[in-house]
């Protein structure tokens, strides 16, 4: 398949996407574009389709209609190599899913060694640098059970970055954390965004969304109801559903 993507085009383009589970329509024609280096926050009530949408971007969920492209490649093309897609698109989940019998360093090294078949010495050097980047220097030899939830989530972020993705997806990554560890994870994501990583986040952290996002999308019942730059979105939301939601969470 010829790929004509250039950096002046959206790095992720979602066009009229539909997704159902049986008779339940979870996404009902969602469209949005993300440019390289942008930080997009998707907010909305539980069950509004936010997590489903970002899981469709790296083909963890299939779609029934519409199109999703990453760097010009159709994600749901049956001939697409999912491995090549997941090298480009890193994802961090609410649950850290670390291997409990592997140290922090080993967890970060696993995919580049096993999937990319890269040289151990290079992978280890990169993994140590990534653990420093997420402020976990000194924890390389700790096992997940010896780390706080916030530290485990930062290992999960480093593990995803080890594949050198072009886009990072974050699905409610602070939802399972104690309040005092939320901030350290958000600071890590903020650092990534400041360095120019393209980030798409599903989040309930409104203050964080206001601070880091270039653009906010509000979803309800499988549709994008309203979107805009944070200062406009939070101060002058026009749709009654958005106003009601913000009235509850702010």
KOLFI-982258 format. One record per residue: residue number from 1; x, z negated, y negated of N, C-alpha, C in turn. Coordinates in steps of 0.2 Angstrom, whole numbers. Each point is the difference from the previous one (the first is absolute). Layout:
N
NUM,X,Z,Y,X,Z,Y,X,Z,Y
...
***
This chain:
250
1,4,0,6,-4,0,-6,4,0,-6
2,-1,5,-5,4,0,-6,-2,-6,-4
3,5,-3,-3,-1,-6,-5,2,2,-7
4,-4,1,-4,2,2,-7,0,-6,-5
5,1,-6,3,-1,-6,-5,6,0,-5
6,-1,-2,-6,5,-1,-5,-2,-7,-3
7,5,-3,-3,-1,-7,-3,-5,0,-6
8,-2,6,-3,-5,0,-5,-7,0,2
9,0,1,7,-7,0,3,-1,-8,3
10,-7,-1,1,-1,-7,3,4,-1,7
11,3,-6,0,4,-1,7,-5,-2,5
12,-6,-3,-2,-6,-1,5,-6,3,-4
13,-3,4,4,-6,3,-3,-6,-1,5
14,-5,-3,-2,-6,-2,4,-6,4,-3
15,-3,4,4,-5,4,-2,-7,0,4
16,-5,-3,-3,-7,0,3,1,-3,8
17,3,-6,1,1,-2,6,-6,-4,3
18,-2,2,6,-6,-4,3,3,-3,7
19,-3,-6,1,3,-4,6,-6,-4,2
20,-2,1,7,-6,-4,3,3,-4,6
21,-3,-5,1,0,-4,7,-7,1,3
22,-1,4,4,-7,1,3,-4,2,-6
23,-6,-3,-1,-4,1,-5,2,-3,-7
24,5,-4,0,2,-3,-6,5,4,-4
25,-3,2,-6,5,4,-4,4,-4,-4
26,6,0,1,5,-5,-4,3,3,-6
27,1,7,0,3,3,-6,-5,6,-1
28,-3,1,-6,-5,5,-1,2,5,-5
29,6,3,1,2,5,-5,5,-3,-5
30,5,-3,2,5,-3,-4,5,5,-2
31,2,1,-7,5,4,-2,5,-4,-5
32,6,1,1,5,-3,-5,7,3,1
33,4,0,-6,6,3,1,5,-5,-3
34,6,0,4,5,-5,-2,7,4,-2
35,3,-1,-6,6,4,-1,6,-4,2
36,5,3,1,6,-3,2,2,-6,-5
37,2,-6,3,2,-5,-5,-6,-4,-2
38,-6,2,1,-6,-4,-3,-2,-6,5
39,-3,-5,-3,-2,-6,3,-8,0,-1
40,-3,1,6,-8,0,0,-2,-6,4
41,-5,-4,-4,-3,-5,4,-7,2,1
42,-3,-2,6,-6,1,2,-4,-6,1
43,-5,-2,-4,-3,-6,1,-8,1,2
44,-3,-5,2,-7,0,1,-2,-5,5
45,-7,-1,1,-2,-5,5,2,2,7
46,0,-6,4,1,1,7,-5,6,3
47,3,4,5,-5,5,3,-1,6,-5
48,4,1,-5,-1,6,-4,4,6,1
49,4,-1,6,4,6,2,7,0,-2
50,2,-5,-4,7,0,-2,5,1,5
51,0,-5,5,5,0,5,0,6,4
52,-6,2,2,-1,7,4,3,5,-4
53,-1,1,-6,3,5,-4,8,1,1
54,3,-6,-1,7,1,0,3,0,7
55,-4,-2,5,2,1,7,-1,8,2
56,-4,3,-4,-1,8,1,6,3,-2
57,4,-3,-6,5,4,-3,6,1,5
58,1,-5,5,6,1,4,-3,1,7
59,-6,3,1,-3,2,6,-1,-5,5
60,-1,-6,-2,-2,-6,5,-7,1,1
61,-4,2,-5,-7,2,1,-1,8,-1
62,-4,3,4,-2,7,-1,-5,0,-5
63,-2,6,-2,-5,1,-5,-5,6,3
64,-6,-1,-2,-5,5,2,-1,6,-5
65,3,-1,-6,-1,6,-5,5,-1,-6
66,1,5,-3,5,0,-6,7,1,2
67,5,-2,-4,7,2,1,4,-6,-4
68,5,-1,4,5,-5,-3,7,3,1
69,4,1,-5,7,3,0,5,-5,-2
70,5,0,3,6,-4,-2,6,5,-1
71,2,1,-6,6,5,-2,-2,6,3
72,-7,2,-1,-2,7,1,-2,1,8
73,1,-5,4,-1,1,7,-7,-4,2
74,-4,4,3,-7,-2,2,1,-6,5
75,-2,-6,-1,1,-6,4,-4,1,7
76,-6,3,-1,-4,1,6,0,7,3
77,5,3,-1,2,6,4,2,-2,7
78,-4,3,5,2,-2,7,7,2,2
79,3,4,-3,7,2,1,5,-4,-3
80,-2,-5,-5,5,-4,-4,3,-5,5
81,7,0,-1,4,-5,4,-1,-7,-4
82,-4,-4,3,-2,-7,-3,7,-4,-2
83,5,1,4,6,-4,-1,3,3,-7
84,0,6,-1,3,3,-6,-5,-3,-6
85,-6,-1,1,-5,-2,-5,2,-8,-2
86,1,-4,6,1,-7,-1,7,-1,-3
87,5,4,1,6,0,-4,-1,0,-7
88,-5,4,-2,-1,1,-7,-4,-6,-3
89,-5,-2,4,-5,-5,-2,1,-7,3
90,3,-5,-3,1,-6,2,-7,-4,-1
91,-1,-5,5,-6,-4,-1,1,-7,2
92,-3,-5,-4,1,-7,1,-7,-3,0
93,-1,-3,6,-7,-3,1,-1,-7,-2
94,-6,-2,0,-2,-7,-1,4,-5,5
95,0,2,6,4,-4,5,6,3,1
96,6,-4,1,6,3,-1,3,4,6
97,-3,-2,6,1,4,6,8,0,2
98,4,-5,-2,7,0,2,1,-2,7
99,5,3,3,2,-2,7,2,-7,0
100,-3,-5,3,2,-7,0,6,-2,3
101,3,4,5,6,-1,4,6,4,-4
102,-1,3,-5,5,3,-4,1,-3,-7
103,6,-1,-2,2,-3,-6,-3,5,-6
104,1,-3,-6,-3,4,-6,5,7,0
105,6,-1,1,4,6,-1,-1,5,6
106,-2,-3,6,-1,5,6,-7,3,-2
107,-5,-3,-2,-6,3,-2,1,5,-5
108,4,0,-5,1,5,-5,3,6,3
109,5,-1,5,4,5,3,-3,4,5
110,-6,-3,3,-2,3,6,-3,8,-1
111,-4,1,-5,-2,7,0,5,5,-2
112,5,-1,-4,5,5,-2,4,1,7
113,1,-5,4,4,1,6,-4,3,5
114,-6,-2,1,-4,3,6,-3,6,-2
115,-3,1,-6,-4,6,-2,5,5,-3
116,4,-2,-4,4,5,-4,7,1,4
117,1,-4,5,7,1,3,6,0,-4
118,0,-5,-5,5,0,-5,6,-4,3
119,6,0,-3,5,-4,2,-1,-7,-2
120,2,-4,5,-1,-7,-1,3,-3,-6
121,7,2,-1,3,-3,-6,-3,1,-6
122,-2,7,-1,-4,2,-6,-6,-4,-1
123,-4,-1,6,-7,-3,-1,1,-7,-1
124,5,-3,3,1,-7,-2,2,-2,-7
125,4,5,-3,2,-1,-7,-6,1,-4
126,-4,5,1,-6,1,-4,-5,-6,1
127,-1,-2,6,-5,-6,1,2,-6,-3
128,7,-2,0,2,-6,-4,-1,1,-8
129,1,6,-2,-2,2,-7,-7,-1,-2
130,-4,2,5,-7,0,-1,-3,-8,0
131,3,-4,4,-2,-7,0,3,-3,-6
132,5,2,-3,2,-3,-6,-5,2,-6
133,-2,7,1,-4,3,-5,-7,-4,0
134,-2,-3,6,-7,-4,0,2,-7,-1
135,6,-2,-2,2,-7,-1,0,-4,6
136,2,3,5,1,-4,7,7,-1,2
137,5,1,-5,7,-1,2,1,-7,4
138,3,0,5,1,-7,4,-5,-1,5
139,-5,5,1,-6,-1,5,1,5,5
140,6,4,0,1,6,5,-1,-2,7
141,2,-6,2,0,-2,7,-6,-5,1
142,-4,-1,-4,-6,-4,1,-5,4,4
143,-4,-3,4,-6,3,4,-6,-1,-4
144,-5,4,1,-6,0,-4,-3,-7,0
145,0,-4,6,-3,-6,0,4,-5,-4
146,6,1,-3,3,-4,-4,-1,1,-7
147,-4,6,-2,-1,2,-7,-7,-2,-2
148,-1,-1,-6,-6,-1,-3,-4,7,0
149,-7,0,-1,-4,6,0,3,5,-5
150,2,-3,-6,2,5,-6,7,3,2
151,4,-4,4,6,3,2,-1,5,5
152,-4,-1,5,-2,5,5,-2,6,-3
153,-5,-1,-5,-2,6,-3,5,4,-3
154,5,-3,-3,5,4,-4,5,3,6
155,1,-3,5,3,3,6,-3,7,2
156,-7,-1,0,-4,6,2,1,6,-6
157,0,-2,-6,1,5,-5,7,3,1
158,5,-4,1,7,2,1,0,5,6
159,-4,-2,6,0,4,6,-3,7,-2
160,-5,0,-4,-3,7,-2,5,4,-4
161,3,-3,-5,5,3,-4,6,3,4
162,1,-3,6,6,2,3,-1,7,3
163,-6,3,0,-1,7,2,1,5,-6
164,2,-3,-6,0,4,-6,-6,4,-2
165,-5,-3,0,-6,4,-2,-1,2,-7
166,-4,5,-1,-1,2,-7,-6,-3,-3
167,-4,-3,4,-7,-3,-2,0,-6,4
168,-2,-6,-4,-2,-6,4,-7,-2,-1
169,-3,-1,5,-7,-3,1,0,-7,1
170,-4,-4,-4,-1,-7,1,-7,-2,1
171,-2,-3,6,-7,-1,1,-1,-8,0
172,-2,-2,-6,-2,-7,0,6,-5,2
173,6,2,-2,6,-3,3,1,-8,-2
174,-4,-2,-5,0,-7,-1,-6,-4,2
175,-5,3,4,-6,-3,1,1,-6,5
176,5,1,5,1,-6,5,5,-5,-3
177,2,0,-6,5,-4,-2,-2,-6,-4
178,4,-6,1,-2,-6,-4,1,2,-8
179,-3,-3,-4,0,2,-7,7,0,-3
180,4,-5,2,7,-1,-3,5,6,3
181,-2,3,5,5,5,3,-3,7,-2
182,-6,1,-3,-2,6,-3,4,3,-5
183,2,-4,-5,4,2,-5,7,4,2
184,3,-3,5,7,3,2,-1,7,3
185,-6,1,3,-1,6,3,-2,5,-6
186,-4,-2,-4,-2,4,-6,6,2,-4
187,5,-5,-1,6,2,-4,4,5,4
188,0,0,6,4,5,4,-3,7,-1
189,-7,0,0,-3,7,-1,1,2,-7
190,-1,-4,-5,1,1,-7,7,3,-1
191,5,-2,4,7,2,-1,0,7,3
192,-3,2,5,0,6,3,-3,5,-5
193,-6,-2,-2,-3,4,-5,4,2,-6
194,4,-5,-3,4,1,-5,6,5,1
195,2,0,7,5,5,2,-3,7,1
196,-6,1,-1,-3,7,0,-3,1,7
197,-1,-4,5,-3,1,6,-7,1,-1
198,-3,6,3,-7,1,0,-4,-5,4
199,-4,-4,-3,-4,-5,4,-7,1,-1
200,-4,-1,6,-7,0,0,-2,-7,3
201,-3,-4,-4,-2,-7,2,-7,-1,1
202,-3,-3,5,-6,-3,0,1,-8,-1
203,-3,-2,-5,1,-7,-2,-6,-4,-3
204,0,-6,1,-5,-5,-4,4,-3,-6
205,6,1,-1,4,-4,-5,-1,4,-6
206,-5,-2,-4,-2,4,-6,6,0,-6
207,2,-6,-1,6,-1,-5,6,5,2
208,1,0,6,6,4,3,-2,8,-2
209,-6,1,2,-2,7,-1,0,2,-7
210,-2,-4,-4,0,1,-7,7,1,-3
211,5,-3,3,7,0,-2,4,6,2
212,-1,1,7,4,6,3,-3,7,0
213,-6,0,0,-3,7,2,0,4,-6
214,1,7,2,-1,5,-5,-7,2,-1
215,-4,-1,6,-7,2,1,-3,-5,4
216,-6,-1,-1,-5,-5,4,-6,4,3
217,-1,0,6,-6,3,3,-4,-5,3
218,-7,0,-2,-5,-5,2,-4,3,5
219,0,-2,6,-5,3,6,-5,-5,1
220,-6,3,2,-6,-3,2,-4,4,5
221,-2,-2,6,-4,3,5,3,7,1
222,7,1,1,3,6,2,1,5,-6
223,-1,-2,-6,1,5,-5,4,-3,-6
224,4,4,-3,4,-2,-6,-6,0,-6
225,-1,-6,-2,-5,-1,-5,3,1,-7
226,6,-2,-1,3,0,-7,7,0,1
227,4,3,-5,7,-1,0,3,1,-7
228,6,-3,-1,3,1,-6,7,-4,-1
229,3,1,-5,6,-4,-2,-2,-8,0
230,4,-4,2,-2,-7,0,-3,-3,-6
231,3,1,-6,-3,-3,-6,-7,3,-2
232,-1,6,2,-7,3,-1,-5,-3,5
233,3,0,7,-5,-2,5,-2,-7,0
234,5,-5,-2,-2,-7,0,-4,-2,-6
235,2,4,-6,-3,-2,-6,-7,4,-2
236,0,6,3,-6,4,-2,-3,3,6
237,-1,-3,6,-3,3,5,-7,2,-2
238,-2,6,2,-7,3,-2,-5,-1,5
239,2,1,7,-6,0,5,-2,-8,1
240,-7,-1,1,-2,-6,1,3,-4,6
241,1,4,6,3,-2,6,7,-3,-1
242,4,4,-4,7,-3,-2,-1,-6,-4
243,-4,0,-5,-1,-6,-4,-2,-6,4
244,-4,1,5,-3,-6,4,6,-2,4
245,4,4,3,6,-2,4,5,-3,-4
246,2,2,-6,5,-3,-4,-3,-7,-2
247,-6,0,-2,-3,-7,-2,1,-5,6
248,0,2,6,1,-5,5,7,-2,2
249,4,5,-1,7,-1,2,5,-2,-6
250,-2,1,-6,5,-2,-6,-2,-6,-3
***
